[in-house]
Amino acid sequence: MTPTELSKQEEHLFQVLSGKRFLQMEGLSNEVPFFIYPYDPEDALMVAGARKRIKNRLANKGIEVREINLYDLSVEMLKERGVWDRLLALEPEQDKADFRELLQGMLDPQDHISPAIRAKLAEGNFDIFFLTGIGEVFPYIRSHNVLNNLQSVVTGKPMLLFFPGRYEQSDTLGSSLVLFGRLKDDQYYRAKNILDQEA
């Protein structure tokens, strides 16, 4: 993505996110208020800069964003449970598949991630929820699993997932998340592409 394209997308995001229609979740016809911002993984640093600028601009308009990075949340949870150092010591020696399975159990979206996100969201008022860090937690946390488990957690506020990959939508095949533009992360049809939303 060229800097000009990113600049256009950044402006579009700001206009949509700061709009009354988005903030009041109008026009969703009883669907979950989940939105996805897909971007090329190689543009991650540029997108991170854009995200920070958007948050600052929204704050200047009195719109509070709560951002949760899944990687940071995972590390925090493992440290709180006192297993972080043991995992670091175990990782070089253990079979990769076994280690992934171990982490998947410890960071299960239904049992661990969703309750942790619920607790973070309850810490204070906010208007929009940003979920980031999806690429960093692959393969032990899959984005569609997180989204499915957040439907009962994120209610009453819109959520924007920053997704390093493609969100493919087709009338015949439904919608699917393609992580890093290569790995189809199963079907997920309930979110809307933020780039398709009108400001």
N, C-alpha and C positions, 0 to 999 in steps of 0.2 A: 504494500500500500504506500502510495506517495504521501509526503507530508500534506499536500493539498487535499487529497482524499480523506486523510485522517482528520484534518481540520474541518472538513464538511461534515463528517460523521460526528465529530465532537460537538459541533454546533447543533446538529440535528438532535443528538442525545440531550443536550441541555434544554433545547426548546420543548422536547417531548416531556422530559422529567419535571420541568418547572411548570408545565401546563396543568390547569385545573382539572381537565378531563382525566389525565393520567393519575394525578394525586388523589382524586376522588373515585378512581377506578370505574369510570363511566364507560358504558358500551361493552362490558365484558360478558354480558348475558349469562350470569351465574357461573362463569368459568373462573379458575384460580387466577389471581393477579400476578402471574409469573411471566417474565419477559427475559429474552436471551439476547445478548450482544455477542454474535460470533465474530471472531477476528483471526487472521492468520497468525499462527504461533510465533513466526519470526518477527511479528510486530509487537510482541508482548511488552517490551520496554516503552515503546511509543504509546501504547494503549494505557500502560500504568501512569504515564505522565498526563495523558488526557483525562483519565479517571480522577486523578488528584485535582486537576484544574476544574473539572465539572463539579466535584464536591465543594470546592472553595466558592465557585460561582453560585451554587445552590444555597450554601450557607449564607452568602451575602443577601440572598432573597428570603432568608428566614426558613429555608427548607433543610431539615436535619437528615443526614444520611447516616445509617448505621452500617458499617462495613465489617464483614467477617471473612477472614481468609482461612480456608479449610486446612491448609498446611499448618499455619500458626495455631489454629484451634486443636489440631491433632497432637502437635508437640506439647501444647499446654496440658491437654487431657492426660497424655502418657506420663508427663512429669508429675502431675497431681496424684496419679495412681502409683507413683514410685517405681515405674518400670522402664523409664527412658534410658538410664545408664545401662541397665541389663540388656535392653534391646540393641543399643549401640555396640556392646561387646559381643553379642550373639550374631549380629548380622554378617560379619565377614566369614564366619565359619559355617553358617547354616545354609542348607539347600534353598535356592531362591524361591521355589514354589512353596516350600514349607514355611518360609519366613513371610511370604505374602499372605498365606492362609492365617498365620498367627496374627498379623496386623489387621487383616480383614475381620477377624473375630473381635479384636480389641477395639476396633473403630467401626463397628457395625452401625450403619446409618440409623436403623430403627432403635437399637438399644442404647447407643452412645452419642452419635453425632446430633440427631434431632433433639434429644433432651438438652444437650450442651448449647445448641443454637437457641432453643427456647429460653434457656436461662439468660443468655447474652441479650436477647431481644427484650427481656423483661427488665433490664437494668435501667431503662429510662425511655423517655419519649423519642420518637423518630418518625420521619415521614416516608422514607424510602429505605429499603434494605438492599445493599450490594453484597453479593456472594462471589468471592474470588478464590484463587488458589486451586482451581479444578485440575489444571495440568500437573501441579506439583504433587497431588495426592494419588495420581494414577500409578499403578493399577490396583492399589488396595482399597480405594474408595471410588466407586463409579458414579458419574454424574446423574444418570437416570435414577439410580437407587436413592441418592440424596434428594432429588426433586420429588420423587414419589412419597418419601417419608416426611417432607416438609409441608405437604398440603394441609395437614392439620395443625402445623406449628405456625406458619406464616399466614395469618389471617388478618384482614382489616387494613393491611398495608401492601403496596406493590413491591415486588422483589425483582431485581435485575441481576441475572447471572452473567458474569463475564466468562465467555467460553472460547478457549483457544482451539478453534476448529470450525466446522461448518454445521449449520442447523438446516438440514435438508427437509423441505416440505413438499409432499407430492399428494395429489388427489387419490392416486391408486395405492401407493405404498405407505401413506401416512407420513409422519415426521420422525426423523431420527437425528441424534447427535453424533457427529463424526469427529471424534477427538483428534487433534493435531492434523485434521484433514485426511486421516488414514484409517482410524479405528472406529468402526461403527459401534457406538455405545448403547445399542438397543434403541427401541422405539420410545419416543416420548412426544406426545402430541398435545399436551395441555398448555404449553408455553407459546408465547407469540414472539416473533422476531421484532426487536425494538426498532430496527431500521425500517420496518414496514409500517410503523405507527405514524399517524399524522400528528404534527405538533399542534 
